[in-house]
Amino acid sequence: MDRGEWSLPVTFETERLGAYLTISSTAEAARVLLEHWPLDRGKALKRAKAACLLVLQGKADAEIAREAFMKAAAEAEVFVRP
């Protein structure tokens, strides 16, 4: 399966204060959004999940999922390292 590798990884602070996780693929992002995301709902979250699915199905470019993940992080007020 194509994991949808990202050209630029995203590092964000997890639910545990001071703990960071770096995501470098759509498959990793999908797992985080489904299993470890601080919100259960939201427009950006829904779009990010849909974008990840499209990428994993080979119907969209991986950067679409990365951009959607960043918008979901902003919606959830998740700190992302520059």
DOLUM-639205 format. One record per residue: residue in three letters; z, y, x negated of N, C-alpha, C in turn. Coordinates in Angstrom, 1 decimal. Layout:
BEGIN
resn	nup	nnorth	neast	caup	canorth	caeast	cup	cnorth	ceast
ALA	Z	Y	X	Z	Y	X	Z	Y	X
...
***
This chain:
BEGIN
resn	nup	nnorth	neast	caup	canorth	caeast	cup	cnorth	ceast
MET	0.0	-1.2	-0.8	0.0	0.0	0.0	0.0	1.2	-0.9
ASP	-0.8	2.2	-0.5	-0.8	3.5	-1.2	0.5	4.3	-0.9
ARG	1.2	4.6	-1.9	2.5	5.3	-1.7	2.3	6.8	-1.5
GLY	1.0	7.3	-1.7	0.8	8.7	-1.5	1.5	9.6	-2.5
GLU	1.2	9.3	-3.8	1.9	10.0	-4.9	1.6	11.5	-4.8
TRP	2.7	12.3	-5.0	2.6	13.8	-5.0	2.3	14.3	-6.4
SER	1.5	15.4	-6.5	1.2	16.0	-7.7	2.4	16.7	-8.3
LEU	3.3	17.2	-7.5	4.5	17.9	-7.9	5.7	17.4	-7.1
PRO	6.7	16.7	-7.8	7.8	16.1	-7.1	8.7	17.2	-6.5
VAL	9.5	16.8	-5.5	10.4	17.7	-4.8	11.9	17.2	-5.1
THR	12.7	18.1	-5.6	14.1	17.7	-5.8	15.0	18.5	-4.8
PHE	15.8	17.8	-4.1	16.6	18.5	-3.1	18.1	17.9	-3.2
GLU	19.0	18.7	-2.6	20.4	18.3	-2.6	20.6	17.4	-1.4
THR	21.2	16.3	-1.6	21.5	15.3	-0.6	22.7	15.8	0.2
GLU	23.1	14.9	1.2	24.3	15.2	2.0	25.6	15.3	1.2
ARG	25.6	14.6	0.0	26.7	14.6	-0.9	26.6	15.9	-1.8
LEU	27.5	16.8	-1.7	27.5	18.0	-2.4	27.3	17.8	-3.9
GLY	26.3	18.4	-4.5	26.1	18.3	-5.9	25.2	17.1	-6.3
ALA	24.8	16.3	-5.4	24.0	15.1	-5.7	22.5	15.5	-5.3
TYR	21.6	15.2	-6.2	20.2	15.6	-6.0	19.4	14.3	-6.0
LEU	18.3	14.4	-5.3	17.3	13.3	-5.2	15.9	13.9	-5.4
THR	15.1	13.3	-6.3	13.8	13.7	-6.5	12.8	12.7	-5.8
ILE	11.9	13.3	-5.0	10.9	12.6	-4.3	9.6	12.9	-4.9
SER	8.8	11.8	-5.2	7.5	12.0	-5.8	6.4	11.3	-5.0
SER	6.7	10.8	-3.9	5.7	10.1	-3.1	5.9	10.3	-1.6
THR	4.9	10.0	-0.8	5.0	10.1	0.6	5.9	8.9	1.1
ALA	5.8	7.8	0.5	6.6	6.6	0.9	8.1	7.0	0.8
GLU	8.5	7.6	-0.3	9.9	8.0	-0.6	10.3	9.0	0.5
ALA	9.4	10.0	0.7	9.7	11.1	1.7	10.0	10.5	3.1
ALA	9.1	9.6	3.5	9.2	8.9	4.8	10.6	8.2	4.9
ARG	11.0	7.5	3.9	12.3	6.8	3.9	13.4	7.8	4.1
VAL	13.4	8.9	3.3	14.4	9.9	3.4	14.5	10.5	4.8
LEU	13.3	10.9	5.3	13.2	11.5	6.6	13.8	10.6	7.7
LEU	13.5	9.3	7.6	13.9	8.4	8.6	15.4	7.9	8.5
GLU	15.9	7.8	7.3	17.2	7.2	7.1	18.3	8.2	6.6
HIS	17.9	9.3	6.0	19.0	10.1	5.3	18.8	11.6	5.6
TRP	18.1	12.0	6.7	17.9	13.4	7.0	19.1	13.9	7.8
PRO	19.5	15.2	7.5	20.7	15.7	8.1	20.5	16.1	9.6
LEU	19.2	16.2	10.0	18.9	16.5	11.4	18.3	15.3	12.1
ASP	18.5	15.2	13.4	17.9	14.1	14.2	16.6	14.5	14.8
ARG	16.5	15.8	15.0	15.3	16.4	15.7	14.9	17.7	15.1
GLY	13.7	18.1	15.5	13.2	19.4	15.1	11.7	19.4	15.0
LYS	11.0	20.5	15.2	9.6	20.5	15.2	9.0	20.1	13.8
ALA	9.6	20.7	12.8	9.1	20.5	11.4	9.4	19.0	11.0
LEU	10.5	18.5	11.4	10.9	17.1	11.1	9.9	16.2	11.8
LYS	9.6	16.4	13.0	8.6	15.6	13.7	7.2	15.6	13.1
ARG	6.8	16.8	12.7	5.5	17.0	12.0	5.5	16.3	10.6
ALA	6.6	16.4	9.9	6.7	15.7	8.6	6.6	14.2	8.7
LYS	7.3	13.7	9.7	7.2	12.2	9.9	5.8	11.8	10.3
ALA	5.1	12.6	11.1	3.7	12.3	11.5	2.8	12.4	10.3
ALA	3.0	13.4	9.5	2.2	13.6	8.3	2.4	12.4	7.3
CYS	3.6	12.0	7.1	3.8	10.8	6.3	3.1	9.6	6.8
LEU	3.2	9.4	8.1	2.5	8.2	8.7	1.0	8.3	8.4
LEU	0.4	9.5	8.6	-1.0	9.6	8.4	-1.4	9.3	7.0
VAL	-0.6	9.8	6.0	-0.9	9.6	4.6	-0.8	8.1	4.3
LEU	0.3	7.4	4.8	0.5	6.0	4.5	-0.6	5.2	5.2
GLN	-1.2	5.6	6.2	-2.3	4.9	6.9	-3.6	5.2	6.2
GLY	-3.6	6.1	5.2	-4.8	6.5	4.5	-5.7	7.5	5.2
LYS	-5.1	8.2	6.2	-5.9	9.2	7.0	-5.7	10.6	6.6
ALA	-4.9	10.9	5.6	-4.6	12.3	5.2	-4.2	12.3	3.7
ASP	-4.4	13.4	3.1	-4.1	13.6	1.7	-2.5	13.7	1.5
ALA	-2.0	13.2	0.4	-0.6	13.2	0.1	0.0	14.6	0.1
GLU	-0.7	15.6	-0.3	-0.2	16.9	-0.3	0.1	17.5	1.1
ILE	-0.5	16.9	2.1	-0.2	17.3	3.5	1.2	16.9	3.8
ALA	1.6	15.7	3.4	3.0	15.2	3.6	4.0	16.0	2.8
ARG	3.6	16.4	1.6	4.6	17.1	0.7	4.8	18.5	1.4
GLU	3.8	19.2	1.8	3.9	20.5	2.5	4.8	20.3	3.8
ALA	4.5	19.3	4.5	5.3	19.1	5.8	6.8	18.8	5.4
PHE	7.0	18.0	4.4	8.4	17.7	3.9	9.1	19.0	3.6
MET	8.4	19.9	2.9	9.0	21.2	2.5	9.4	22.0	3.7
LYS	8.6	22.0	4.7	8.8	22.8	6.0	10.0	22.1	6.7
ALA	10.1	20.8	6.7	11.3	20.1	7.3	12.5	20.5	6.6
ALA	12.5	20.6	5.2	13.6	20.9	4.4	14.1	22.3	4.8
ALA	13.2	23.3	5.0	13.5	24.6	5.3	14.2	24.6	6.7
GLU	13.6	23.9	7.6	14.2	23.8	9.0	15.6	23.3	9.0
ALA	15.8	22.3	8.1	17.2	21.6	8.1	18.1	22.4	7.1
GLU	17.6	23.5	6.5	18.4	24.2	5.5	18.9	23.4	4.4
VAL	18.0	22.5	3.9	18.3	21.6	2.8	17.9	22.4	1.6
PHE	18.8	22.4	0.6	18.5	23.2	-0.6	17.5	22.4	-1.5
VAL	16.4	23.1	-1.9	15.4	22.5	-2.7	15.4	23.2	-4.0
ARG	15.5	22.5	-5.1	15.4	23.1	-6.4	14.0	23.7	-6.7
PRO	14.0	24.9	-7.3	12.7	25.5	-7.6	12.0	24.7	-8.8
***
